[in-house]
Amino acid sequence: MTNYKIICDEYHLKDFIKWLPELLPHEIYYLALFARKKYSPELKHSKTDKTQLKRFTSDKSRMFDKIKQLECELGSYKFKDVVAPQESLALYVTVNPRSQIIAAKNALRKLVDLATNPYNNWNVHQEVMSEIQKAKSRTCWVDFDIDLDMTSLTPENTQTHFMNAFTELTEKILHGDGWTHTPHIKLLKTHSGYHILIDPRQYSTQSQFKVTDWYRVITDTFTVDQSGDNMIPVVGCTQGGSMPYFIV
């Protein structure tokens, strides 16, 4: 291997890009490539688990090509003097579109504040990119990030337990009292766990239950690391030497 390999399966990646919500004229997707310490012992001296190597924005039509451009020569990704190993890489995307209008307004205020004070090593490009990352346009998916404990049980038993619990969870959400409309549920298998994604737009506002009810059902059923407007690993691309994929 002379180049980094970001795309593991072109078909799954293209299918994932097609699945992403369609963008409005002012919207964009934000993506970031990380080197993660938990995937590579060579990065054990890093102070944080995630070291950002590259971040960029894209619409759906250009996303595949922009991801392909990340496959540069091995050794090109570094932080300090450490070369990022192939197995450490993981690509993430904001599953909810970002608003360039909101980002522009917030960046304008931020840059005025920075420009009217003594310079302290800030970077215009990085400041604007950070505002894009934070500027959620609308909620298409609510994400629940669940890491499995691979130390207390075998991976097979842990995953079997999770899938049994997930089946019971969907029964509660889809057929429980008060649920008059089926919310859209996606289950994403990741390197060491799962992401449960729910489309709140599919939920009936006429039901006596509120969004907090299915939120509570999920958080009561699983140990959730993070929930809400999370970045998710890109299906069809590398994540610590494995490939994330949709189960449901």
N, C-alpha and C positions, 0 to 999 in steps of 0.2 A: 504493500500500500504506500503510494507516494503522496497521496492527498487525503485530507480529512474526509470522512464519509458522513454526511449529514442526512441524506435521504436514504432510507432503508428499503422503501417500497413505493415506487412512483404511483402505482394505481391507488393505494390507500391514501397517499398524500393528496392526490388530485381529487379523490372522492371527499376527503375531509374539507378541502378548500371549497368545494362545491356546496358542502353542508353548512358552512359558516353563514350567518345571516347576511342577506344582501345589504349593501351599504347605501346610505343616502348620499347626496352630492357632497356634503361637508364632512363625511365620516371617513375614517381610515382605521386600519388594524396596526397594532404595535406588537413587534416581535423582539425577542431577546435570546441570544445564545449565551449559555453559562457553562463554566467548568465547575463541577460540583465535587467537593471533598469526599462526600460519602460514597461516591462511585469509584474513586481512585486513591489508593494508598500513597501515591506519589505527591499528593497535595495535602498531606497530613499536617504540614506546618502552616497552612493557610489559616488565618484568623476567623474566616467566615466559611460557611458551607458553600455558598454560591458566589462565584467570581464572574462578573459580567465581562464577556469578551467582545460582544458586538450587539448593537441594537439598531433597529430600523423600522420604518413604517411601510405599509403597502396596501393597495387595494387587492381584490381577489384575482383580477386578471393578471397581475404581475407577481403574485406571491410565489408561485412555483419557481419562476426564474430567479427571483431574489434569494430564495432559499438555496437554489443550486449554486449561486455565486459564493456561498459560504464555504464551499468545498475547495478550499485553497490548499497550498502545499503544507504537508506535515511540518510542524514546528513554527508555523506562522502565528499561532495563537499563544501568547505569553502573558503572564502577569509577573511583574518584577523580572527575575531571571529564570523563572520556571516555565518550561514548555508545557502547555496543556495536553495531556494524553488523549487519544481518541476516546477511550472508555469513560472519560470524565465529562464529555460533552452532553448537553441537553438543550433542546430548543423549545421555547415557550411562546404562546400567543395570548393576547387578550381576547377572550371568547365574546366579550361585549365590545361593539365598535367604540372608537374614541371620536370625540367631537373636535374638529380643528378650530371651530368657532370658539368653543369654551377654552381650548388650549391657547389660542391666540390672545384672548382677553386676559387670561391669567398670566401668560408669559409677558404681556405688555406691562402689567403691574409689577411683575417680578424684575424685569429688566430695568425699569425706571428706578426701582429701589436700589438695584445693584449699581447702576450707572451714577447715581447721586451720592454714593458713598465710596470711601477709599477702596481701590481694587484689592481683592483678596483671593486671587487665583481662580476666579470663576471662568467658565467657558460658555459662550453664547449658545453653541449648538447643544451642549449637554443640558443646559437650563431649559431650553425649548423642548427637547426630547422628554425631559422629566415631566413637564406640564402636559404633553400629549399622553404620556403613560397614565396620568392621574385623571384625565378628562373623559370620564365615561359619558357616552352620548345617551344611551338608553339601556335598560336591562332586558336582554334577550334570554339570558340564562343565569340562574343562581347556582353557584358551584360549591360543592362540599368535598374537601380534600381529605382523604382518609388513608393514613399510612398503617399497614398491618404490622403487628409485633411478630417478627420472624424469629425471635429468640426464645419465646416461651412455648411455641408450638412448631411443628414442621410446616413448611410452606403449604403443603397439600391440605393439611388439616385446617390451617388458618384460612386459606382461600375457600375451602368447602364451607366452613362456618360462616364466612362473610356472605357467600352466595345464598345460603339458606336464609340468613337474616335479611338479605336484600329482597328475596322472593316474598317473605312475610311483610316487609316494608311496602312493597308495591301493592300487595293485597289491601293493606290498610289504607293507602292513599287512593287507590283506584275504586275500592268497593266499600270503604268505610261510610258510616252514617254522615250525611251532610255533603258528600262529594257528588255534586250534580254534573260535573264536567271533568273529563280526564286530563290532568296535566301531562305534558310531554316530558318523559324521563329518558335520559341517556346515561349509560354506564360505561366509563372509560377505564380500561385496565392500564396501569402504569407500571413503572419499574418495581416499586415496592408497595403498591396499594391500588387504590381506586379513586376516581372522581365520579361523584353522582351529580348530574346536571339536571335541573328542572326548569322548564320554560314556564314562567309565571303568567305569560300572556294567554296560555291555554286554559287557565283556571277560571271558572265561572265566578263572576262578581256577585251572582245571585245566591250563591251558597251561603249557608249560615256560618260556615267555617271561613277563617281568614288565612292569609298567607302564613302567618305565624304557626298555624296548626300543622301544616306539612313540614314546616321548618322544625317545629318541636319534635315531630315524629322521627325525623332523621337524626337529630342531635341526641335524642333519647336512645335511639337504637345503636348508634355507632359513636366511637371516639373520633370526633372531627378535629383535625388540626387547624384548618382555616375554612371559612365559609364566606360566600358573597361574591364580589366581583374579582375573582382570582384569575391569574394567568394559568393556562393549562398546557401540558406538553403536547406538541404537535403530532398528531397521528401520522404514521408513515415515516417519521424521522427518528433519529437516535435519541435515546435517553439512558445514559449510563450503560451502553452496550446492549440495550434491549429496545424494542419498538412498541410504543403505546398503540392501543387499538380499541375500538368500540366493541363491547360485548352485546349491548342492547342499543 
